[in-house]
Amino acid sequence: MNHSPQEPMSVVETRLAHEVHRVATALLAEAAVRPSAPLGTLAQLRDFLVVNLRHHHETEDEDLWPQIVATSPAAADALKDLSAEHERLDEALDALAAVVLSDDDGGRPALHEAALAVRDTVHSHLAHEEPILFPALREHVTPEYWADFSQRVIATTPPVAGHLMIGFLDEVGTPEEVGLMLAALPEPVRPLLPAMRRQAADDLRTLRGAEA
């Protein structure tokens, strides 16, 4: 699918975040039952997903949605429905976070079942959300607000397996798009990007069953 180079950063960043969520939830569901996938790497991906999906929808509910409604009150009902879907996602994330990972007590099948529920919930939710959110971002969110919002999101994102975010972004975005997003990272983090990319590449190859 081609995207206009004129798309505002609000749409570009949201689209890439959503694609990361799609790819990462699908990978966890697939890798959970792959014997070659180390439990530690699976746990890292699981924890990355739980904290990032929670943080993503909390910033929407608490910050972005009120901003859109303030500009376009007619959007309130649709955004309220999306927040209700976020509550259902939280239930699926609770179940995923509660899985005890081990090779000897059904840990992998339990992880697979919980990961499937999160994957299906996320994919269904995004299919509902994007036709509502993308036009709202184009029409009702200023570049100035988005720049501030994006910085708040980065500053409050829990530092759990952050290298995976870099790896997934490289997979779903163009180099130009990823570069624009990563330009907003705090200065102390930027020198770490090459090492984060290498670690992410190794972990994602392992999870997919490829030789490192």
C-alpha positions as CSV (number, residue, x, y, z in Angstrom):
1,M,0.0,0.0,0.0
2,N,1.4,3.4,-1.0
3,H,1.3,6.3,1.4
4,S,1.6,9.9,0.4
5,P,4.8,11.6,1.4
6,Q,2.6,14.4,2.5
7,E,1.1,12.4,5.3
8,P,1.4,14.2,8.6
9,M,3.7,12.8,11.2
10,S,0.7,11.9,13.4
11,V,-0.5,9.5,10.7
12,V,3.0,8.1,9.9
13,E,4.0,7.5,13.5
14,T,0.6,6.0,14.4
15,R,0.6,3.7,11.3
16,L,4.1,2.5,12.1
17,A,3.2,1.9,15.8
18,H,0.1,-0.1,14.7
19,E,2.1,-2.2,12.3
20,V,4.6,-3.0,15.0
21,H,1.7,-4.2,17.2
22,R,0.4,-6.3,14.4
23,V,3.8,-7.9,13.6
24,A,4.8,-8.4,17.2
25,T,1.6,-9.9,18.4
26,A,1.6,-12.3,15.5
27,L,5.2,-13.3,16.1
28,L,4.6,-14.1,19.8
29,A,1.7,-16.3,18.9
30,E,3.8,-18.2,16.3
31,A,7.0,-18.4,18.4
32,A,5.3,-19.5,21.6
33,V,5.0,-23.1,20.4
34,R,8.3,-23.2,18.6
35,P,10.7,-25.4,20.7
36,S,13.7,-23.5,19.4
37,A,12.5,-20.2,20.7
38,P,14.2,-19.7,24.1
39,L,11.9,-19.0,27.0
40,G,13.9,-15.9,28.0
41,T,13.5,-14.4,24.6
42,L,9.8,-15.2,24.5
43,A,9.3,-13.6,27.9
44,Q,11.1,-10.5,26.7
45,L,8.8,-10.2,23.7
46,R,5.7,-10.9,25.9
47,D,6.8,-8.2,28.4
48,F,7.6,-5.8,25.6
49,L,4.1,-6.2,24.2
50,V,2.2,-6.0,27.5
51,V,3.9,-2.7,28.5
52,N,3.8,-1.1,25.1
53,L,0.2,-2.0,24.2
54,R,-0.9,-0.7,27.6
55,H,1.0,2.5,27.3
56,H,-0.1,3.1,23.7
57,H,-3.8,2.9,24.5
58,E,-3.5,4.7,27.8
59,T,-2.0,7.7,26.0
60,E,-4.8,7.6,23.5
61,D,-7.5,7.4,26.1
62,E,-6.0,10.0,28.5
63,D,-4.4,12.5,26.1
64,L,-5.1,12.1,22.4
65,W,-8.8,11.3,22.5
66,P,-9.7,14.3,24.7
67,Q,-7.7,16.5,22.3
68,I,-9.6,15.3,19.3
69,V,-12.9,15.6,21.1
70,A,-12.1,19.2,22.1
71,T,-11.7,20.0,18.4
72,S,-14.4,17.7,17.0
73,P,-17.1,16.9,19.6
74,A,-18.9,14.7,17.0
75,A,-16.0,12.2,17.4
76,A,-16.8,11.5,21.0
77,D,-19.0,8.5,20.5
78,A,-16.7,6.7,18.1
79,L,-13.7,7.3,20.4
80,K,-15.7,6.1,23.4
81,D,-16.3,2.8,21.6
82,L,-12.6,2.5,20.9
83,S,-11.8,3.0,24.6
84,A,-14.2,0.2,25.4
85,E,-12.2,-2.0,23.1
86,H,-9.1,-0.9,25.0
87,E,-10.7,-2.3,28.2
88,R,-11.2,-5.7,26.5
89,L,-7.6,-5.6,25.3
90,D,-6.5,-4.9,28.9
91,E,-8.2,-8.2,30.0
92,A,-6.3,-10.1,27.3
93,L,-3.1,-8.4,28.3
94,D,-3.7,-9.4,32.0
95,A,-4.0,-13.0,31.0
96,L,-0.9,-12.8,28.8
97,A,1.1,-11.2,31.6
98,A,0.0,-13.9,34.1
99,V,1.4,-16.8,32.1
100,V,4.2,-18.6,33.9
101,L,6.8,-19.6,31.3
102,S,8.4,-23.0,31.6
103,D,9.0,-26.0,29.4
104,D,7.6,-28.6,31.9
105,D,4.1,-27.4,32.9
106,G,2.3,-26.3,29.8
107,G,3.8,-22.9,29.8
108,R,4.3,-22.7,26.1
109,P,0.7,-23.9,25.2
110,A,-0.6,-21.4,27.8
111,L,1.5,-18.6,26.3
112,H,0.3,-19.6,22.8
113,E,-3.3,-19.4,23.9
114,A,-3.0,-16.1,25.6
115,A,-0.9,-14.6,22.8
116,L,-3.5,-15.7,20.2
117,A,-6.2,-13.8,22.2
118,V,-4.0,-10.7,22.3
119,R,-3.2,-11.0,18.6
120,D,-6.8,-11.4,17.5
121,T,-7.9,-8.6,19.8
122,V,-5.3,-6.2,18.6
123,H,-5.8,-6.9,14.9
124,S,-9.6,-6.6,15.2
125,H,-9.3,-3.4,17.2
126,L,-6.9,-1.7,14.8
127,A,-9.1,-2.6,11.8
128,H,-11.9,-0.7,13.6
129,E,-9.7,2.1,14.9
130,E,-7.7,3.2,11.9
131,P,-10.7,4.3,9.7
132,I,-11.8,6.5,12.6
133,L,-8.4,7.7,13.9
134,F,-6.4,8.4,10.7
135,P,-9.0,11.0,9.3
136,A,-9.2,12.5,12.8
137,L,-5.4,12.9,13.0
138,R,-5.4,14.6,9.6
139,E,-8.2,16.9,10.3
140,H,-8.2,17.7,14.0
141,V,-4.6,17.3,15.3
142,T,-2.1,20.1,14.7
143,P,1.5,19.4,14.1
144,E,2.4,21.3,17.2
145,Y,0.1,19.3,19.4
146,W,1.4,16.0,17.9
147,A,5.1,17.0,18.4
148,D,4.4,17.6,22.1
149,F,2.2,14.5,22.4
150,S,4.8,12.3,20.7
151,Q,7.5,13.6,23.1
152,R,5.3,12.8,26.1
153,V,4.8,9.3,24.8
154,I,8.5,8.7,24.3
155,A,9.3,10.1,27.7
156,T,6.8,7.9,29.6
157,T,7.3,4.6,27.7
158,P,8.5,1.9,30.1
159,P,12.1,0.8,29.2
160,V,11.3,-2.8,28.6
161,A,13.1,-4.5,25.7
162,G,13.3,-1.2,23.8
163,H,15.6,-2.7,21.3
164,L,12.7,-4.8,20.0
165,M,10.8,-1.6,19.1
166,I,13.8,-0.5,17.0
167,G,13.9,-3.9,15.2
168,F,10.2,-4.0,14.5
169,L,10.2,-0.4,13.3
170,D,13.0,-1.2,10.8
171,E,10.8,-4.0,9.5
172,V,7.5,-2.1,9.1
173,G,8.7,1.4,8.0
174,T,10.9,2.9,5.3
175,P,14.3,4.1,6.4
176,E,13.1,7.7,6.0
177,E,10.0,7.1,8.2
178,V,12.1,5.3,10.9
179,G,14.7,8.0,10.8
180,L,12.1,10.7,11.4
181,M,10.7,8.8,14.3
182,L,14.0,8.0,15.9
183,A,15.1,11.6,15.6
184,A,12.8,12.3,18.5
185,L,14.7,9.9,20.8
186,P,16.6,11.5,23.7
187,E,20.2,12.3,22.8
188,P,21.8,9.8,25.2
189,V,19.9,6.9,23.5
190,R,21.0,7.7,19.9
191,P,24.6,6.3,20.2
192,L,23.0,3.0,21.4
193,L,20.9,2.5,18.2
194,P,23.5,0.3,16.3
195,A,23.8,-2.1,19.2
196,M,20.0,-2.1,19.8
197,R,19.5,-3.0,16.1
198,R,22.0,-5.8,16.3
199,Q,20.4,-7.3,19.4
200,A,16.9,-6.9,17.9
201,A,18.0,-8.7,14.7
202,D,19.5,-11.6,16.7
203,D,16.4,-11.9,18.9
204,L,13.9,-11.8,16.0
205,R,15.9,-14.3,14.0
206,T,15.8,-16.7,17.0
207,L,12.1,-16.2,17.6
208,R,11.4,-16.9,14.0
209,G,13.4,-20.1,14.1
210,A,16.3,-18.9,11.8
211,E,19.9,-19.5,12.5
212,A,21.6,-16.5,14.1
